[in-house]
């Protein structure tokens, strides 16, 4: 059965839930990508699947594009200039397949009207890029501006560093993720922990995690489901001999 068509009133519940699960992981990887890839004058060759900026070249694929005037998102596979057989598009077709499997209309609809969006991101296309990038994993995504909009490229280059586990930025990452996708902050935190293979268990008021190296952390959610507290204690290392 095909997924329903997105409405002009907002994103579908399935999209919101998927975004809540992926956003903190993606935002952390975006920070890692920003440290690795200079945002200077850039060039891209989508046939060769390359993006170059500040002397660094990475392999990319095309997710889609956001048109400012039309306020629409167009998937790369639906763009007549590219299509699903284009070398830069084929690696991203897994996103459409996930949309079909999970019933997420935004991931299977060729062009999406986002004129209704009035949220914290610059435009609704940014949220679609977050979800698509999260499903593909890899090194993050790039918004490459052009006259009239932005093309969104997924970095799938093994030379690009991957974000590692760090307990300190967890509250900031979850808070920023929930700003974009407020559906389920508990899910946002749980998915961030599981992404880094940090064991955890849910409690009536929050969540407890066993941190790498023997430490532990405790999360508390308020009556509105928001992350109210994150306390992490890292086990002391062995004393120097």
C-alpha positions in Angstrom: 0.0 0.0 0.0 1.4 3.4 -1.0 2.1 6.1 1.6 -0.4 9.0 1.8 0.4 12.3 0.2 1.8 15.1 2.4 -0.7 17.8 3.2 -0.2 21.5 3.1 -0.9 21.7 6.8 2.4 20.1 8.0 4.6 17.1 8.0 3.1 13.7 8.6 3.3 12.0 12.0 5.6 9.3 10.5 8.0 12.0 9.4 8.0 13.7 12.7 8.7 10.5 14.6 11.5 9.6 12.2 13.0 13.0 12.6 12.8 12.8 16.4 14.8 9.5 16.2 17.5 10.8 13.9 17.9 14.5 14.6 20.5 14.5 17.4 22.7 12.0 15.6 22.6 14.1 12.5 23.3 17.4 14.2 26.3 15.9 16.0 27.6 14.6 12.7 27.0 18.0 11.1 29.3 19.6 13.7 32.0 17.0 12.9 31.6 17.7 9.2 31.9 21.5 9.8 35.2 21.0 11.5 36.6 18.9 8.7 35.2 20.6 5.6 35.9 24.3 5.1 32.9 26.3 4.0 34.7 28.5 1.4 34.2 29.0 -2.3 33.1 25.6 -3.6 32.7 23.6 -6.8 30.8 20.5 -7.4 30.7 17.9 -10.2 27.8 15.6 -9.6 28.6 13.3 -12.5 32.0 12.7 -10.8 30.2 12.9 -7.4 32.7 15.4 -6.0 32.4 18.5 -3.9 35.4 20.7 -3.2 35.8 23.5 -0.7 38.9 25.1 0.8 41.3 22.5 -0.7 39.2 19.5 0.6 37.4 17.3 -1.9 34.8 14.8 -0.7 32.5 12.2 -2.5 28.9 13.2 -2.5 25.5 12.2 -3.7 22.4 14.3 -4.5 19.5 14.2 -2.0 17.4 16.9 -3.6 16.9 20.6 -3.8 14.9 23.4 -2.3 13.5 26.2 -4.5 13.1 29.5 -2.7 10.6 31.1 -4.9 8.3 28.0 -5.2 9.0 26.9 -1.6 9.2 23.3 -2.7 11.5 20.3 -2.2 12.3 18.2 -5.2 14.0 14.9 -4.8 17.0 14.2 -7.0 15.3 11.1 -8.5 12.4 13.3 -9.5 14.5 16.1 -11.0 14.4 15.7 -14.8 18.0 17.0 -15.0 19.1 14.0 -13.0 16.7 11.1 -12.5 17.2 7.9 -10.5 19.8 6.4 -12.8 22.2 9.4 -12.4 25.5 8.4 -10.6 24.9 11.0 -7.9 21.3 9.9 -7.3 21.5 6.1 -7.2 23.2 6.0 -3.7 20.2 8.0 -2.2 17.4 5.7 -3.5 17.6 3.9 -0.1 15.8 6.9 1.4 12.8 6.4 -0.9 12.9 2.7 -0.2 12.8 3.5 3.6 9.9 5.8 3.0 7.9 3.1 1.2 8.7 0.5 3.9 7.9 2.9 6.8 5.0 4.7 5.3 6.6 8.2 5.3 5.0 10.2 2.5 7.6 12.9 2.4 10.3 10.4 1.4 8.3 9.0 -1.6 6.5 12.1 -3.0 8.5 13.6 -5.9 7.9 17.3 -5.1 6.7 18.6 -1.8 5.0 21.9 -1.1 6.6 23.5 1.9 5.0 27.0 1.7 3.2 26.3 4.9 6.4 25.9 6.9 7.1 28.5 9.6 9.4 26.8 12.0 12.9 27.2 13.5 14.8 25.9 10.5 15.5 28.3 7.6 12.9 26.3 5.5 11.2 23.0 5.6 13.6 21.5 3.1 16.3 21.5 5.8 14.2 19.1 7.9 13.9 16.8 4.9 17.7 16.8 4.5 18.1 16.0 8.2 15.9 12.9 7.9 17.4 11.8 4.6 20.9 12.3 5.9 20.1 10.4 9.1 18.7 7.4 7.1 21.8 7.2 5.0 24.3 7.7 7.8 27.7 8.7 6.5 29.5 12.0 6.9 26.6 14.5 6.9 25.0 16.7 4.4 25.9 20.0 2.6 23.5 22.7 1.6 25.1 24.1 -1.6 23.4 27.3 -2.5 22.7 28.3 -6.1 20.7 31.1 -7.8 17.2 30.3 -6.7 17.7 27.7 -4.0 20.0 25.1 -2.5 21.0 21.7 -3.5 21.4 19.2 -0.7 24.3 16.8 -1.0 25.0 13.8 1.1 28.6 13.2 2.1 29.4 9.5 1.8 33.2 9.7 1.8 35.1 7.3 4.1 37.8 10.0 4.7 35.2 12.2 6.5 35.4 11.7 10.3 32.5 10.3 12.2 31.3 11.8 15.4 32.3 9.9 18.4 30.7 9.5 21.8 30.9 12.5 24.2 28.6 12.8 27.2 29.2 16.6 27.6 27.3 17.9 24.6 24.3 15.5 25.0 21.9 18.1 26.5 22.7 20.6 23.8 22.4 18.1 21.0 19.0 16.8 22.3 17.7 20.4 22.9 18.7 21.5 19.4 17.2 18.3 17.9 13.9 18.7 19.8 13.7 22.3 18.6 13.4 20.9 15.0 11.5 17.7 15.9 9.7 18.0 19.2 7.7 14.8 18.8 9.5 12.7 21.4 12.5 13.9 23.3 12.9 10.6 25.0 13.2 8.9 21.7 15.7 11.5 20.5 18.0 10.8 23.5 17.6 7.0 23.3 18.5 6.9 19.6 21.6 9.1 20.2 22.7 6.6 22.9 22.0 3.5 20.8 23.8 5.1 17.9 26.9 5.2 20.0 26.2 1.8 21.5 25.8 3.2 25.0 23.6 0.8 27.0 20.6 2.4 28.7 17.4 1.5 30.4 14.2 3.6 30.7 12.9 4.6 34.1 9.5 6.0 35.1 10.8 9.6 35.1 13.7 9.3 32.7 16.6 7.2 31.5 19.8 5.7 33.0 22.8 4.9 30.9 26.0 3.0 31.5 28.8 5.0 29.9 31.9 3.7 28.2 34.7 3.3 30.7 32.5 2.5 33.6 30.7 5.8 34.2 27.0 6.4 34.3 24.4 9.0 33.4 20.9 9.9 34.4 18.3 11.8 32.4 15.1 13.3 33.8 12.2 14.4 31.6 9.7 17.0 32.9 5.9 16.7 32.9 5.8 17.9 29.2 8.3 15.2 28.2 11.2 17.6 27.7 14.7 16.8 28.9 15.1 18.6 32.2 18.3 17.2 33.5 21.3 15.2 32.2 23.9 14.3 34.8 26.9 12.2 33.7 29.7 10.8 35.9 32.7 9.4 34.1 34.7 6.7 36.0 38.1 7.9 37.2 41.0 6.6 35.2 43.8 4.5 36.7 46.2 6.4 38.8 49.6 7.1 37.3 52.3 4.8 38.4 
